[in-house]
């Protein structure tokens, strides 16, 4: 599990700062350098649980990263800022899918989770799902 996450860390873009008026991203919590934004479609408790998992799994490792948690119907959307070109490298697909599976199992009691790879303004570049 840590090998998958370690490989994933190298392709994740770090976003130093978002515009302070980034309310469209949602509320923000911070976990060891990782900004966890969450929309009003999820609870603060769900975002807190995700953030704690990101620290425990060493995703939140002190390097600056940005993610967003939201929901579509009964599916959680884990939206993650990635470096340019990361979505074009199909060798990373398994790592992104594994991360969504781990978040589903460890954080959301096996509820469906889709990982959306995003640019630094949370525009979706590609969706990774276990469907």
Residue pairs with C-beta under 8 A, 6 or more apart in sequence:
1 57
1 98
1 102
2 57
2 58
4 94
4 95
4 98
4 99
5 57
5 58
5 59
5 95
5 99
6 58
7 92
7 95
8 59
8 92
8 95
8 96
8 99
9 59
9 61
9 63
11 82
11 83
11 86
11 89
11 92
11 95
12 65
12 80
12 81
12 82
12 83
12 86
13 65
13 81
13 82
13 83
13 84
13 86
13 120
14 63
14 64
14 65
14 81
15 35
15 64
15 65
15 66
15 81
15 120
16 64
18 25
18 35
18 66
18 120
22 37
25 37
25 68
25 122
26 37
26 38
26 39
26 40
26 68
26 69
26 70
27 37
27 38
27 44
27 47
28 35
28 36
28 37
28 38
29 35
29 36
29 38
29 44
29 47
29 48
29 51
30 36
30 51
31 51
31 52
31 54
31 55
31 60
32 54
32 55
32 60
32 61
32 62
33 60
33 61
33 62
33 63
33 64
33 65
34 51
34 54
34 55
34 59
34 60
34 64
34 65
34 66
34 67
35 64
35 65
35 66
35 67
36 47
36 50
36 51
36 54
36 67
36 68
36 69
37 66
37 67
37 68
37 69
37 122
38 44
38 46
38 47
38 68
38 69
38 70
39 68
39 69
39 70
39 71
41 70
41 71
41 72
42 69
42 70
42 71
42 76
46 69
46 76
46 107
46 108
47 69
49 107
50 67
50 69
50 78
50 103
50 107
51 60
53 103
53 106
53 107
54 60
54 67
57 102
57 106
59 65
59 99
65 80
65 81
66 80
66 81
66 120
66 122
67 78
67 79
67 80
67 81
68 77
68 78
68 79
68 80
68 118
68 122
69 76
69 77
69 78
69 79
70 76
70 77
70 79
71 77
72 114
74 111
74 112
75 111
75 112
75 113
75 114
76 103
76 104
76 108
76 111
76 112
76 113
76 114
77 113
77 114
77 116
78 99
78 100
78 103
78 113
78 114
78 115
78 116
79 115
79 116
79 118
79 122
79 124
80 115
80 116
80 117
80 118
81 118
81 119
81 120
81 122
82 117
82 118
82 119
82 125
84 119
86 92
86 117
87 117
87 125
87 126
93 128
96 115
96 117
96 128
97 115
97 128
97 129
97 130
99 115
100 113
100 114
100 115
100 128
100 129
100 130
101 113
101 130
103 113
103 115
104 110
104 111
104 112
104 113
104 130
107 113
112 129
112 130
112 131
114 127
114 128
114 129
115 127
115 128
115 129
116 124
116 125
116 126
116 127
116 128
117 124
117 125
117 126
117 127
117 128
118 124
118 125
119 125
